Amino acid sequence: MNLVKRVLFEYHTFLMKMALDAPTIPSTKSNLSLFIDVEILLLGLNAMMVLLRVVHFFIKFTQLKDVFVCDFIKTVKICEGDVY
């Protein structure tokens, strides 16, 4: 749950910065309306969960004591494939 709170806190900070920049940067106003859209937020968070799972798997794997360089490189490629 702490991870979700942190992501939402960072997202809130991001939105506040965009709102402050909106009067001076024209393109920020249109982008801000997209970031405030709840459906886009849910789709983005859903996509991020895949990335976070892959990063978690990668960190756990690299902490094993018997990991060789070839295993490490292969795992990086698998993680890249999962993310894409």
Phi and psi restraints in degrees (value plus and minus 20) as a CYANA .aco file:
   2 ASN   PHI     -82.3   -42.3
   2 ASN   PSI     -54.4   -14.4
   3 LEU   PHI     -83.8   -43.8
   3 LEU   PSI     -63.4   -23.4
   4 VAL   PHI     -83.5   -43.5
   4 VAL   PSI     -62.6   -22.6
   5 LYS   PHI     -81.0   -41.0
   5 LYS   PSI     -62.6   -22.6
   6 ARG   PHI     -85.2   -45.2
   6 ARG   PSI     -63.9   -23.9
   7 VAL   PHI     -80.3   -40.3
   7 VAL   PSI     -65.4   -25.4
   8 LEU   PHI     -87.1   -47.1
   8 LEU   PSI     -55.0   -15.0
   9 PHE   PHI     -84.8   -44.8
   9 PHE   PSI     -64.7   -24.7
  10 GLU   PHI     -84.5   -44.5
  10 GLU   PSI     -57.9   -17.9
  11 TYR   PHI     -84.4   -44.4
  11 TYR   PSI     -61.4   -21.4
  12 HIS   PHI     -81.8   -41.8
  12 HIS   PSI     -64.0   -24.0
  13 THR   PHI     -80.5   -40.5
  13 THR   PSI     -63.4   -23.4
  14 PHE   PHI     -80.0   -40.0
  14 PHE   PSI     -65.5   -25.5
  15 LEU   PHI     -84.6   -44.6
  15 LEU   PSI     -59.7   -19.7
  16 MET   PHI     -83.6   -43.6
  16 MET   PSI     -61.1   -21.1
  17 LYS   PHI     -83.6   -43.6
  17 LYS   PSI     -62.2   -22.2
  18 MET   PHI     -84.8   -44.8
  18 MET   PSI     -59.3   -19.3
  19 ALA   PHI     -84.9   -44.9
  19 ALA   PSI     -56.8   -16.8
  20 LEU   PHI     -89.2   -49.2
  20 LEU   PSI     -53.8   -13.8
  21 ASP   PHI    -102.8   -62.8
  21 ASP   PSI     -36.8     3.2
  22 ALA   PHI     -76.1   -36.1
  22 ALA   PSI     -61.7   -21.7
  23 PRO   PHI     -86.7   -46.7
  23 PRO   PSI     -47.0    -7.0
  24 THR   PHI    -120.0   -80.0
  24 THR   PSI     -41.7    -1.7
  25 ILE   PHI    -139.4   -99.4
  25 ILE   PSI      88.8   128.8
  26 PRO   PHI     -78.0   -38.0
  26 PRO   PSI     -61.3   -21.3
  27 SER   PHI     -89.1   -49.1
  27 SER   PSI     -40.7    -0.7
  28 THR   PHI     -85.1   -45.1
  28 THR   PSI     -55.4   -15.4
  29 LYS   PHI     -82.7   -42.7
  29 LYS   PSI     -64.8   -24.8
  30 SER   PHI     -90.6   -50.6
  30 SER   PSI     -57.0   -17.0
  31 ASN   PHI     -88.2   -48.2
  31 ASN   PSI     -55.9   -15.9
  32 LEU   PHI     -80.7   -40.7
  32 LEU   PSI     -60.5   -20.5
  33 SER   PHI     -83.3   -43.3
  33 SER   PSI     -52.1   -12.1
  34 LEU   PHI     -90.8   -50.8
  34 LEU   PSI     -60.7   -20.7
  35 PHE   PHI     -91.3   -51.3
  35 PHE   PSI     -42.8    -2.8
  36 ILE   PHI    -101.4   -61.4
  36 ILE   PSI     -40.9    -0.9
  37 ASP   PHI     -80.8   -40.8
  37 ASP   PSI     104.1   144.1
  38 VAL   PHI     -84.0   -44.0
  38 VAL   PSI     -59.1   -19.1
  39 GLU   PHI     -83.4   -43.4
  39 GLU   PSI     -61.6   -21.6
  40 ILE   PHI     -85.9   -45.9
  40 ILE   PSI     -59.4   -19.4
  41 LEU   PHI     -80.2   -40.2
  41 LEU   PSI     -66.7   -26.7
  42 LEU   PHI     -85.4   -45.4
  42 LEU   PSI     -60.3   -20.3
  43 LEU   PHI     -84.0   -44.0
  43 LEU   PSI     -60.9   -20.9
  44 GLY   PHI     -85.3   -45.3
  44 GLY   PSI     -63.8   -23.8
  45 LEU   PHI     -85.4   -45.4
  45 LEU   PSI     -56.9   -16.9
  46 ASN   PHI     -83.1   -43.1
  46 ASN   PSI     -61.8   -21.8
  47 ALA   PHI     -87.7   -47.7
  47 ALA   PSI     -56.5   -16.5
  48 MET   PHI     -86.8   -46.8
  48 MET   PSI     -50.5   -10.5
  49 MET   PHI     -82.6   -42.6
  49 MET   PSI     -57.6   -17.6
  50 VAL   PHI     -81.7   -41.7
  50 VAL   PSI     -66.5   -26.5
  51 LEU   PHI     -81.3   -41.3
  51 LEU   PSI     -64.2   -24.2
  52 LEU   PHI     -85.5   -45.5
  52 LEU   PSI     -56.9   -16.9
  53 ARG   PHI     -84.3   -44.3
  53 ARG   PSI     -62.1   -22.1
  54 VAL   PHI     -85.8   -45.8
  54 VAL   PSI     -63.1   -23.1
  55 VAL   PHI     -83.6   -43.6
  55 VAL   PSI     -60.5   -20.5
  56 HIS   PHI     -80.9   -40.9
  56 HIS   PSI     -66.7   -26.7
  57 PHE   PHI     -79.5   -39.5
  57 PHE   PSI     -63.9   -23.9
  58 PHE   PHI     -83.0   -43.0
  58 PHE   PSI     -63.6   -23.6
  59 ILE   PHI     -84.7   -44.7
  59 ILE   PSI     -64.4   -24.4
  60 LYS   PHI     -80.5   -40.5
  60 LYS   PSI     -61.9   -21.9
  61 PHE   PHI     -85.2   -45.2
  61 PHE   PSI     -63.7   -23.7
  62 THR   PHI     -91.4   -51.4
  62 THR   PSI     -34.1     5.9
  63 GLN   PHI    -105.2   -65.2
  63 GLN   PSI     -25.9    14.1
  64 LEU   PHI     -88.0   -48.0
  64 LEU   PSI     127.3   167.3
  65 LYS   PHI     -98.0   -58.0
  65 LYS   PSI     -42.4    -2.4
  66 ASP   PHI    -126.4   -86.4
  66 ASP   PSI      14.1    54.1
  67 VAL   PHI    -109.0   -69.0
  67 VAL   PSI     106.7   146.7
  68 PHE   PHI    -119.1   -79.1
  68 PHE   PSI     145.6   185.6
  69 VAL   PHI     -79.6   -39.6
  69 VAL   PSI     -62.2   -22.2
  70 CYS   PHI     -83.6   -43.6
  70 CYS   PSI     -57.8   -17.8
  71 ASP   PHI     -84.9   -44.9
  71 ASP   PSI     -59.9   -19.9
  72 PHE   PHI     -82.6   -42.6
  72 PHE   PSI     -68.4   -28.4
  73 ILE   PHI     -83.9   -43.9
  73 ILE   PSI     -62.0   -22.0
  74 LYS   PHI     -81.0   -41.0
  74 LYS   PSI     -61.8   -21.8
  75 THR   PHI     -85.6   -45.6
  75 THR   PSI     -58.9   -18.9
  76 VAL   PHI     -79.5   -39.5
  76 VAL   PSI     -63.8   -23.8
  77 LYS   PHI     -85.0   -45.0
  77 LYS   PSI     -59.6   -19.6
  78 ILE   PHI     -83.5   -43.5
  78 ILE   PSI     -63.7   -23.7
  79 CYS   PHI     -83.4   -43.4
  79 CYS   PSI     -61.5   -21.5
  80 GLU   PHI     -79.8   -39.8
  80 GLU   PSI     -62.8   -22.8
  81 GLY   PHI     -83.5   -43.5
  81 GLY   PSI     -62.0   -22.0
  82 ASP   PHI     -83.1   -43.1
  82 ASP   PSI     -59.7   -19.7
  83 VAL   PHI     -90.3   -50.3
  83 VAL   PSI     -61.6   -21.6
